[in-house]
Amino acid sequence: MAAVLITAGAAAARPQPARQPSGAVAAPARSGFAGSVVFVGDGANIYLCVGACDKPQCLTCGAKAEQAMAPAGLTPVISGGAIAAAGLKPQYDLPTFSPDASQIAYSSRLGGSNFGVSVFDLGRHSSTTIFQSSDRPIYFSWLPDGRRLFFLASDGESLKLMLAQAGEAKPVRVLLTGLPLFFDWNQSLSELALHYMPPEDAGGPEQAALMKVDDRGQNLVKVIAKGGARFRTPAWSPDKKHLAWVVDNNNGQFALMVGDADGNSARPMVGLAPGTTAFVWAPDSRHIAFSTLREEGKMSYDGINLLDLASGNISALVSDPVVAYNFSPDGRWLAYIGITETSNSWNVIAAGGGKPRKLCDFVASGAESAAYQVFDQYALSHRIWSPDSKALVFAGVRLKQGQPPGENMPPASVWAVPIDGGAPREVGDGIVAFWSPR
């Protein structure tokens, strides 16, 4: 059986009507916006569900005129009236919570190549567009201070890594250009860990490196590996004391490296077979879950292994093919997407090993599937787990036991799935969803 990630094609092609009516953003609950789900729903708008809400709130419906900071200066965004007069309808995507769950960054598209980046302040019930360009935003990552965010934008040939202020009218900085381009941020060092290939006109090989970024500028501090190692994202441990990446030993083998936060004292922890390797840190900063994709072009990895950094011991958590995975915030569980005969399944297993628990079979939306393909990068910035580690969220079609996917499947929905075996809760129609980080 070919192992693939099956997607709900119809749901992925266009946004579907929401079951819950749109409404104005309500005043903050006393508990704030903790435990919220943000998703792309009706009309490609951004919706927020606070707690066990009955009616998700539309954050982008009927947007008013804003100001946008484009690379060349301050530029007015088209007003809602002008949009309606021109017959144009904005499309929104990539909702990303700030670390304190008080803001949501998202992208917008108006027409062919008119893209923007906006930040919605949930407490003030207002949004500010901070970037407007023909470059298409494809990924957001907030800095811990909640005042700045990194984002990647594509011009069709390469990627630009940019740094923007969340609520101030200041120019957006282009930090780096390359393809591929993956990154992680260490606030205490003010450094980016990068895996990228410089543009042809810049020269230089594909590399993993550290870049210093401060208010005065940015500069490359150290190259920690050169060559086309098959991995995506170098990543610091949650306590920011160690850095992990993959190197090519130039003998047909690769190695998972772990060094100090500055990249020094690195040692090979695991010899890897040829193929793309993905890994995610456990919240305790003492374990790494990793997998290797032995057949390039496929989406399923050969199980999940767990590395104990202190002992160097490696144990097999999951032996069956998997598509994506991530640890719960409390570190007790690992959620993963498995492969069935006709679809995919959400499963959880104790982080220390044991018998996995199947939660549900499903067919992912196209947008959700795209995030799974780079799940190790998204693990650094987006949450599939509820803050209390009791449930998962995903967008797609949930299948009944033994039900095969068919041509007449319903629209993709956002589902909150308890890991204790409780009944999943349908949040609303949507094509991609994430939980707040707190």
N, C-alpha and C positions, 0 to 999 in steps of 0.2 A: 504493500500500500504506500503510495506517495504521500509523504507527510506535508501538509500545507495548512495555511491559515485560511479558512473559508470565510468569505465576507458576504454581507447582505447587499448585493449589488444595487438593488432598487433603492434601498435606503441611503446608500452611499452617494448615488448620483445626484440627489437633490434633497433639500430639507423637507421633512414631512410635517403635516399639520399637528400642532400640539393638542393633546387631550384636555389640558388645563387652559383656561382662557388667560390671555395676557392681562397684566395689570400694572399699575404704577408701583414703584418700589416703596414698600412699606417702611415705617420708621423702625430703627434698630430695636431688636428685642433686648431685654435686660442682659441676656447672656451674650449679646453681640452677634457676630456672624460665625462663631465657632460651630463646627459640625455641619457645615453647609456643603452643598453640591452645586457646582457651576457646570453648565452644559450648553451646547449649541442646539437650538430647537427650531420652532416654527419660524419660517422665513429666513433662516440662517441668522437668527437673533440670539443674543446671549441671555440665558435664564439663570436665576438663582433660586435654590430651594434651601431654606433655612430650617434645619432640624427635620421633623416629619411633617413637612408642609403639605397642605391640601392644594395650594395653587402656587406654582413657581412664579416668581416675579421676573418680568422682562426688563432687562437693563438697557436695551438698545432700541426698543420700540419707540418710534416718534422722536428720534434724536434731534436736538436743537442745534443751532449753529455753534461751532466751537472755534478755537484757534489751534493751528497746527504748526509745529516747528519743523520745517523742512530743512535740508542741508544748506540751502541758500538763504534762509531767513524765515521770518514769521509769515505764514501764509494762511488766509482764511479758508476754512473748510466749507464746502457747499452746504447751505442751509437746508433744512427739511423741506421748505417751500420750493426752493430751486430744484431740489431733487425730484419732487413730485411733478413740477412743471416740465422737467426734462424727461420724465418717464423712467428715471433711474431708481434703482433700489439697492442700498448698500447690503453687502453680505459680510457677516462677521464670523470670526473663527479664533482658534487658539486661546481660549480663556485660561488664564493662569493666576492663581491666588498669590498675593504677597505673603511673606512669612507670618505676619500677624493676622492674616485673613481679613484685613480691613480694606483691601484694594484688589481689583482684578484688572490685569492687563489683557488686551485682546487686539486682534488685527481686524482691519476692514478692507473691503474692496468695493470700488465704485466704478463700474464699467470695465474696460479691458485691462489697462495697466496702471490704474490709480489705486495705490495701496496706502494704508495708514496704520499707525499704532496708537491706541488710546488706553487710558487708565481710568477706571471707574472707581471713585471714592464712595464706598458703601455708607459711611457715616454721613457724608454731605449730600448723597444722592445726586452726584454730578460726575461727568466725565470730561477729561481733557485729552485732546489729541496731541501727541508729542512728536509725531513723525509722519511725514507724507512724502511719497516717492513712487517712482516706477519700479523700484526693487520690491519684491514680494517677501514679507516676513514669513518665516517658517517655524520659528521656535523662540520661546521666551524663558528667561531665568532671572528671578529676582535676586538682588543682593540682600544679605541679612538685615541691613538697615531699613529696608522698605522704602527708601527714597530714590533708589536707582535700580535699573534692570538692564541686563544684557539681552540682546536679541540677534538672531541670525536672519539675514535677508538675502535673497537670490536675485541676481540680475540675468539669470538664464544660462550663464556660463561659469560663474563662480559664486562663492558665498562671502558675505561681509559680516564680521562680528562687530556689533555696535554697542555702545554704552550710552544710556539716556537717563535724564532726570525724570522722575515719575510725575512731578507736579510743578515744574519750573520751566519757564520759557528760556531754555538754554540750548545751544546747538548740540546735536547728536554726534558723538565721536565715533569714527571708524577706527577700530583697533587693529584689525587684521583682515586680510583677504586670502582665500584659499579654497580648495576643494580636493578632498573632503575637509571638514572643519568641525571638530568636536571639542568640548571644553568642560572644565570644572573650576570653581572659584574657592580660594582660601582667604577668608576675610582677615585673619590675623597676620598673614604674610602679605596681603594685598597683591596676590599673585593668581594668575590663571594657569592651569595645567592644560596644555593644548595637544591635540593630535591633528595635524593638517599637512596639506601639500601646497606649497607656495605657488602662485600663478607662474606660468611659463616665462613671462617677461622678468619676474623677480629671481628666477633660478632657485637652485637648492633642492635637496631631496625631500621626500615625505619624512616627517619627523614628529617626535614627541618632545615638547619643550615647556619651559616655564617663562611666563611673561609678567613683569612687574607693571602694575597699573595704579597710578595715583592722580591727583588733581593736576599735576604738571605735565603728564604725558604717560607714555608706555614704552618699555624697552624689553627686549629679549634677554632674560637672565642666564638661561642655561638650556642647552639641548641635551636631553637625557637619552634619546635613542634616535637613530637614523635608519631609514629603509622602510619598506612597505609591510610592516607588521600587520597581521590581520586581526585588528580589533577596532573598537570605535572610541571609547571615552576613557582617558586617564582619570582616575578619581581618588580624591583624598578620603581617608577614613572619616566617619562622622565626627570624631574628636579632633580631626585635622592634624594628627600627629604622624600619619603615614600616607604615602602615595603609592598607588598601584598602577601598573601599565604592562603592556606586552611588548616583547622584543623578538626580533628575528635573529636566531643564532647563526644564520647563513650556512646551515648544514641540513636543511630540510626540516628543522625543528624550531619551535617557538617556546618561549618561557614567560610565565606570569611573574613579573618582578614586583617586589615590595621594598620601598626605601623609606628613609626619613621624609618628613614633610618637604624638605628642600631638595629632595631627589638624591641625597647622598646615602652612603652605606646600603645601596641597593643589593639585593640578593635574589637569585631565581628561586621561587618557592614551588613552582610546578612546571614540569616539562609538558608541553602541549603538542598534540598532533596537529598536522597542517589543517588549516581551516580557520574561519573567523571565530574568535573567542569573545564571549560577553561575560561580564562579571558585575556583581553588586555587593557592596559592603553590608554586613549585618550592623544593626544599631549599636551593638556592644563594641564595635571597632576591633574585635578580636577574631572575626571570621569573615570569609569571603565565599559567596556562592558563585560558581563559574560553570560555563558550558562551552562546548566547541561545536561549531557548525561544520561537519565533515564534508557535506555536499554543498558546494557553493551554488546559489540559485534557489535552494530550498529555504524554508523559513523555520524548520524545526531543528532544535539542538539535540544532541545525544545525552539526554538526561540532565541532571543537576548534581554537581559535586560540591562538597563543603570543605574549605581549607581552614584548619586551625593554625593561626599564625604562630602561637607560642610553641607548639610541638611540631608543626610542619605536617601533621597527619591529615590525610584526605579521606573523607568518607562519602559514599554515594547516597544522596538524599532521594533522588528520583532516577529510575533506570529507563523509564519510557520516554519517547520523544516529547519535547516541550517547545513552546513558541516564545513565551515570555514569563518573567517571574519577578517577585519583589517581596522583601520582608515587611512584616507588620511593624508599626511604630514602636510597639513594646518589645520587639525582637523575638517573640515567642513562636511566630508562625511564618511560613513562607507560602505565598499564594502563587500558583502557576497555571498556565494554560496548557492543557493536554490535547492530544489528538484522538478523535474517535473515528469510526468507520465513515461517517458522513459529515461530521461537524467538529467543533472544538468543545472543550469542557473547562470550567473553572474548578480548581482543586486547591485544598490547603493541606499542609503537612507541618508537623511540629518542627521547629528549627533544629532540634537535636536529633531528628529522625523518627521513624515510626511508620504507621500505616496512614496513607493519605486519605482525605475525605473529599469525595466528589460533591460539589455544590450544585452544578447545573450544566446542561449542554446548551450551547448557544452558537449563533452565527454573528460575527462581528460586523459592524458597519465599516464602510471603507475608510472613514476618517479614523476610527478607533484602530483599525488594522495598521494604518500608517504609523501610529504611535507605538504599537507593539513591535514594529520592525526595528525601532531604535529604543527599545525599552530601557536599556542601561543608561542612555542619556536622559530620558524622561524620569527615571528613578531619582535623579538629582534635583528635580524641579517640580514634579507633578505627583499627585497622590491618588492611587487607586484604593487605598485603605482609608477607612474612617479613622479619625484621630484616636478613638478609644480601642482600635484594633479589633472591633467586633463585626465589621462588615466590609464588603468590597463594592465598588461601583464600576459599571461598564455600560457601553452603548451597543445595542445590537438586538437580535431577535432571540428571546429565550425559548428553547424547545422543551416540550414535554418529554418525559422518559420514553426513549425509543422512537421519538418523532424525527423523521428525516427532514432536512430542509427541502422546500419546494419552490416552484415558480410563483406561487400566490401567497408568499409570506407577508405578514403584516409589516407596517413601517417599523424601522428600528426605534427602540425605546431605551430610556435610561433606567437601569435596574440597580437597586441597592440590595445586596445579597448577604444576609447574615451568615457567618461561618459556623454557627452552631447547628445548622440544619433547618433553621426557621424558614418560613415562606419568604421568597424575594418580594420586594416592594417596587412597584412601577412608579417612577418619579414623573415621567412624562415622555413624550416623543422627543428623540434627540439622536444625534449622530456621534458625539464625543462628549465625555464627562469626566470630571475630576473632583476629588474631595478637598476640602480646606485642610491646611496643615495643622490646624488646632481646633 
